[in-house]
Amino acid sequence: VSAVKPQNSVLALTNFTGTAFSSLYLSPSSAPDWQENLLVSTRHNDGDTLGIQFDPNESNVEWDLRVQGIDGHYAEWKNLKFDGVTEITLVLKLSPTPVVVAEVE
């Protein structure tokens, strides 16, 4: 995976949604489609943290993130800026309608 990470080379993505992810995509916002699944032959279980390695020479500024649960439900975030970000924690908020929230640090 490539991304703009001038200060850090790894982004930690933690899953606290209560379900496992079957796929996770991180693509430049300018890309017409989602790039390859980062979970090629594995699942990202509840409580797991995935270290996403970034290319320090990448020039993209904004990124789109998509996670898909093993049950087929998915969540997407568009135009994320990772400059200075070291960790993203995905949590399920049980409002009137359940929603996955990305807590960025």
Secondary structure, DSSP 8 states (H G I E B T S, - for coil): -----SS-SEEEEEEESSS-EEEEEEEETT-SS----TTTT--B-TT-EEEEE--TT-----EEEEEEETTS-EEEEEEE--TT--EEEEEEEESSSEEEEEEE-
